[in-house]
Amino acid sequence: MKHRNHTQITEFLLLGLSEDPELQPLLFGLFLSMYLFTVWGNLLLILAVSSDSHLHTPMYFFLSNLSLVDICFTSTTVPKMLCNIWTQNKAISYAGCITQMWSSILFGGLDDFLLAVMAYDRYVAICHPLHYMVIMNPQVCGLMVLGCWVICVLNSLLESLLVLRLSFCTDVEVPHFFCEFTQVIHLACSDTFVNDAVMNYSSGVLVGIPLFGILYSYAKIISSILRISSTQGKYKAFSTCASHLSVVSLFYCTVLGVYLSTATSHSSHSTGIVSVLYTVVTPMLNPFIYSLRNKDIKGALKRFFGISVLKVPISLGLHKWS
């Protein structure tokens, strides 16, 4: 049995992905580059959608929300990791650790729910095209996103607040690059049955329901596409959801990888390395997946940068006349 110490701890130590001093500059440069690419790519996507009236549709409304969540998700973990490497200080405050857990659960759940909402959007667009704008009106879209936020905020609050009831041992080293929920729970000296039960139940429900919605939507989509007579019509219908399907596959494959590595490996560092895929790599790749094969997004970006470039000489000219 672990030695109990009921003294209120003030901080945890994040061990990171590696304790090798020679790897720290490489990790810092790698994660800084990925973080900047993530923020830059997702921010460009949000600006392109907001600045182009042609993209003011339900699909791009959900996409811009997904980009915002991806920025927040990555910003929850990577900046603190970079700060720790730069200062060579592994400490994170108790309140900071609880906040990081709350944020990672919140934005991870939002990613999952928004992907399900986007799958439903594609289902309505392909299976009920004549009623699309009636079903997916602005009020419904707003309520769907609001519902996602409410569910995920309440779940993350519940799981994070339950951590406050735990007492921790003198060993406060988290073998991860952020305060991952299960890793922190394992450090507790007190009984974690309630925490484990709530975590398993919420994970099953909040992952299972969106996954079922995605699978059901795509089953209906595939069924509708197969009924289209022309090959060109089938290709056009499938191309409208190809990017979303790629992002869904990437998200669930990385989450499955984390689950399998946790279940089969006793090494926390290997689990941390796999966690990088869904916390950093997936948010970084999402905007590029949606942009590379999407003519609307590429056109909006060209118009956005064209307007931005033109505004500079015009404003300079006006300044000279003034």
Disulfide bonds with the S-S distance in Angstrom:
Cys97-Cys179 2.07
Cys169-Cys189 1.65
